[in-house]
Amino acid sequence: MSLCLAPSSAFLLPRLIDDVFSEFDGIDRALRAHTRSDGAQMGQLDKVVDDDTKLAISLDVNRFKPEDLNVNLEGRVLTVEGKQEVNEEHGYSLRSFVRQWTLPKDVDVEKLQSSITEDGKLSIEAPKLAPQPAIGRGKSIPIQKAPSKEK
């Protein structure tokens, strides 16, 4: 049995393939209409300050209400979660994100605080601990010359 494409069907095949892929383009456009148009991620990291005095993390969570957010600390692992469910007449939507960081040992986790601004900037901040002197390590103590006592 010989399979042979007739000239008319050889010209139809590329058109059929184009038609299939044009359907995918339509699906892609429809899905993009239901996502954020500016391309920003939810819970996007805005800024991190890690200096000698503090650690400060700022996230853009403007798509979430404060009651949709949770900030948790387990050991030294800081977790920020956002979850928003919306039931509407014509559908249901769910937005969520999870961000995690392992905090450095010099961060005072007991004084960790979080706050949110009206425009949806979540700030998490903690002071740094005072440096601890090294225990068990020897330290060289310089000898200073004392003033001579005159007789």
C-alpha positions, 0 to 999 in steps of 0.5 A: 500500500502506498501513501501518497499525498495528492497535490491538493492535500499537500497544500491543505496540511500547512493550512490545517496546522496553522488553524490549530495553532491559531486556536492556541493563540486565542486561548493564550489571549483569553488567559492573559486577559484574566492575569495581571496586565503589568506583569508584576508578581504577587508578593513581589520583593520590593527592597531588602536592607541588611546593614549593621543595625537592622534587617528590613524586608519590603514586599508589594502586596497591593492586591491583598487585604491585610486579612489575606496575609500571614507573617510567621516565624518558625525558628529562624525561617520567616514566611509571608503568605497571601491568599485571596479567594473571590467568589463572583456571580460569573466565576471564582478566582484565587490568588496566592503566594508564599515567600520564605527567608532564613534570617541571619543569626545576628537578627533579633527575632524576638523584636521582629515587627511587620506593618502594611501601608495604605498602598499595599507595601508590607514591611518586616523589620528586626534590629540586629543583635549586639556583636558578642565577644568571641568566647574561648579565643585568646586575645592579644592585649597590647602593653602600653608604656607607663609614665616613668616615676621620677625621684 
